[in-house]
Amino acid sequence: MKGFDYYKVTTVSEAAALLARLKETAALLGGGSDMLAMMKDRLEGAKLKSPRHVLDINGVKEMSYIKEEKDRLKIGAATTLSEIGSSSILGEKYSVMAQALAQVAVPQIRNVATLGGNLCQRPRCWYFRGRLFVDCLRKGGGTCYAQAGENQYHAIFANGMCGMVHPSDMAVALTALGAKVEIATTKGKRMVPIDQFYVQPEKSILKETILLPIELVVGVEVPVPLPGSKGVFLKLKERQAFDFAIVSVAATVVLKGNTVSEARIVLGGVAPFPYRAGAAEAAIKGKKLGDGIGAALKAAVEGATPLSNNGYKVKATQGMVEEALSLLA
């Protein structure tokens, strides 16, 4: 690991001020399960450099909370995944989040990993993480090795430039719940819908979120589900004890009688961002849920462009969507 300057910050305004001054040379330290691993591996590329300044935000109390208000649930970005998972507030209303939390890593990691860190973690693509591949496209080089190399775990959607898949389970669940991300700078705070928080490779190949170097995630807001809401999160992984998703799905529906009035179907492990399967949602809206499942399976993989070794993910995606909707029916 290369040397760095360490800063212990205690307020959001202090962290924002340091980011404004240090910009691209700084990184935030929460649980550290992702950032420290990258620093230890000395991952660098044409435009990927180890941070020279590390800002420890673990002492920022205003970023560590779980509280329920009349119309929303608010969670601070520095709250650990274990703290969220053990909270009685989640209950049945936010069961999709609870189910996703239970699938993230192992208890030891959840004890230190934070919500903000989980949402903002970097790709797990072995070319991005591999020290030999210094000219990886996402490091600022000119080559996406997944296009012709080993790509069995890579994306089947939006993979024309970069084949990485976004690793966050919480991002998938929170997108299905219609969450918003709270972002802070020295100029104040703003709220961004989570499905606008992540960027496609065509818009930015060097980062996964809209965050600027001078910005930090300080919290998440989740609207209270509408009456008649149901949801489920499922994850297909190679190792059942601890692994990233091969395919995951978070599905929420609002039922009026037996008819689906609203639906969100979000896929993980298949795209460089949480993938909203809008065509599948449209296939079940206005119908009895059981009647629309067949059409939803076909619609869920419309536009898929599997790479040389990951065509199996198309069928796996259909199977996961079928299981999720069947559980809700």
N, C-alpha and C positions, 0 to 999 in steps of 0.2 A: 504494500500500500504506500502510495506517495504521501508526503507530509501535507498538512493542511492547518489552517488557523481555525480554532474552535471558539464559538460564541454561545453562551447560555442566555437565551432570551426569555422574558417573563410575560410579555404582552404582545398582542397582535401588531400594535403600532410600532413597537421596537423591531419586530421581525420584518415588517413592511419597509421600515426605514433602511434597515441593513440591506435588504434585497434591492432597494432602489439605488443604493450606493455601489453594491458589489456586482449586481446584474448577473451575467452568465457564469461568473466565476464562483457563485455560491450555490449551495444545496441545503435543503431542509432535512433535519434528522428527527424522525419520530421513533417508530420501532426499530428502524434501520435494517429490517430483514432483506430489503431489496437493494437500497443504496449502498450499504456497507459491503454487501457481496460483490457489487460491481467495482467498488473501489479496491477491494482486496484482489480481485482478478485483474486489476489495472486495465480495464476495458477502455480503449481509446480508438479513434479513427480520424478521418480527415476533419470532422467537425464535432467529434465526441471527445471531450476532455474530462479528466478527473477534476472534481471541484477543489478549488484552492481554499475555500472558506466553507465551513460547516456550521449551520445555525441549528442548535438543539432547541426544539419547541416543546419538549416534554413538560416544561414548567409553566406553560401558558394555560392557566386554569380556564380562561374564557373560551378555550377550544376543546375542553373536555367536559361534556355534559350529555345527558339524555333527558329530554323533557317533552311532555305532551301538552299541546295547547288545544283550543277548541276545534280548530280545523286542520291541524297539522302536527307531525312529529318532528322534533328538531334534534339533531345529533351533531356534536362537535367533531371536527376533523381529527383531533388528537385523542379521541375516545378509542380505547382498545376494542378489538373485535370480541374479546371475552366479556368485557363490560357490557357491550351491546347485547350479545347473545344471552347473557344471564339476566337481563332486565325483564321484569314482569310486564313492562309497558308494551312490548312487542305483541304479546298475546295472539289472538286469532286475527285481529285486524291487519297485522303486518307479518303474517305467517310466511309469506314468500321470502321476506328478509331473514327470518329466523331459520328457514330451511337452507338458504344459501350460506348463512354464517356457519352452520354446522358442517358444511362441506369444504370450508376454507382450511387448507393445511392441517395442522395438528394442534392440540391445546397449547403446547409450549409456544408455538408461533403466534397463535391467537392472543396469548397473554401479553405480547409486546407489540404486535402489528396493529396499526391504527387504521381507522376508516379512510382518512385522507390518503395514507400511503397505499392502501389497497386500490383505491380508485386511480391513483396516479403512477402505479408501478410501471416499469419499463418492460419491453417485450422479452419473452422467454425463448424466442427463436434462437436455435443453437448457432446460427451464423452471426447474429447480433452479439451473442454472449461469447462466441469463440474468439480468442485473441489472435488467431491466425488470419481471420477474415477482416483485415483492417479497412478494406475498401467496400465493405457491406454498404448498401444503399442507405440504410437508416443511420449509419455512422457518418454519412456525408460522402461516401464513395460513389462508385458508378455501377455497382453490380448487386443484383438481388440473387444470391446463390440458390434460393429456394425455387426459382423458376426452372432450373434444370438439375438440381441436386437432390439430396434426400429431403422429401417434403411431405411425408406421410401425416405429420401433425399440423400442417400449415392450412392456410385459408382456402375456402372454396368460393367465397364472395369477395368482390372488390380487391382481387389479388393480382391485377395486371401489372402494378409497379412493385409492390412489396407483398410478400406472402405471409408476414407475421400474423398471429392471432392475438387479440388482446387478452391478457391473462386473468382479469378481475372477475370473480364470481359476483361480488357485491354490485359492480357496475351493471351487470345483466339484471339482477333482481331489482335494483333501484330504478332502472329504466322502465321495467314493467310496472312499477308503482307510480310512475310519473313524477319522480323526485326532481328537485332543483339543487344546484350546487352554489354555495355562497363563496364568493371570491373577494379577497381584500387587497388593497394597495394603499399607498400613502394618501391617495385621494378619496378613499372611502371604500364602500362595499357594493357589490352588485350580485344579483341572482341570475343564474343561467339554467334553463332546462337541461337535464342531464343528457338528453339525446342531442343537444347542441354543444355539449362540453367536449365530446370526442371528435376528432377530425379524420377525414379520409386521406389516404396517402397522396392522392392527386392534389390536395390542398396544402399538405405539409408532410414531407417525407421524414423530417428530422425529429418530430415530436408527435405525441399521440393525443394531446389535449390542446385546447385553445389558450392555456395559461401562458402568459408572458413571463420572462425572467424576473420581473419586478412584482409578480402576483403570487398569492398563496391561497389554497383552499382552506377555509376556516370552519365550514360546516355544511350540512345537508338538511334540506327540508323535504318531508314526505307528506303529501296531502292525505287526510283521512279518507280511506276507501268509501265509495258510495254504498248506500244500502243495496244489498243483493250481490255484493262483490265476493268473488272466490279467487283463490290463486294457488299456484304450485311452482316449485323450483325443482328441476331434475338435472342430474349431472352424470354423464358417462365419462369414466376415467379408466386408465389402464390398471393402475394400482388402487385398490379400494381404500387403503389406509390413508394415502396422502398423494395427491397428484393434481395437476392442472387438467382442465376439461379437454376431452377430445371433442365432445359436443355437450352443450348445456342448453336448457330452455327454461325461461321464466314466463309463465302465462297467467294473465289475470283476465277475468271476465266479470261483467255486471249483468245479472239476470233479472229480467222483469217477467215474472211468471216462469215459463220455461224457455223464453226467448232471450238471446244474447243482444243486449243493447249497446254494450261497449266491450272492446277487447284489445289487449296488448299481448303480442307474442314476440319475445326477444330471445335471440340465439347467442350463445357464447361458444368460443372455440372454433368459429368458422369464418371470421372476418377480422380485420385489423381494428375493429371497434365493436361494441355491443350492437348486434345486427337486428334491427326492427323488421320483422317479417310482415310488412303491411298487406301484401296480397293474401296471406293466410288469415290475417285479422278480418279482412273484407269478406273472406269466404264463409266465416261463421256468423257475422253480424246479421241480425234480422232473422235468424233461424233458430230452431231448437238446436242446442249444442251438439247433440248426438248426430243430427242430420247433416251437419256441416263438416264433420271431421274428415271425410274422404276428400272433399275438395280442398280442405286446408292443407292436407299432406302434400298434394301436388303443388299448391301455390307456395308452400314454404320454401321450396327449392327452385323456384323460378329464377332464372338468371345465374344459377350456380355455374362456375367454370373451374371444375376440379383440376388440379395439377397432376403430374404423371403418377404419383403414388398415393393420392388421397381421395380417389373417387368413392371409396367406401363411406366417406363422410356424408355423401348425399343420402344414401339409404339410412345411415345412422341418424341423420337429422330428421328424416321423416318418421322414423321409429320413435324418437324422443318426443316429437310433437304429438304423435298419435297417443303415446302413453300419457302425456300431460293433459291433453284435452279429454281423454277418456276418464281420467281421475276427477276432472271437474264436472263431467256430464252427470 
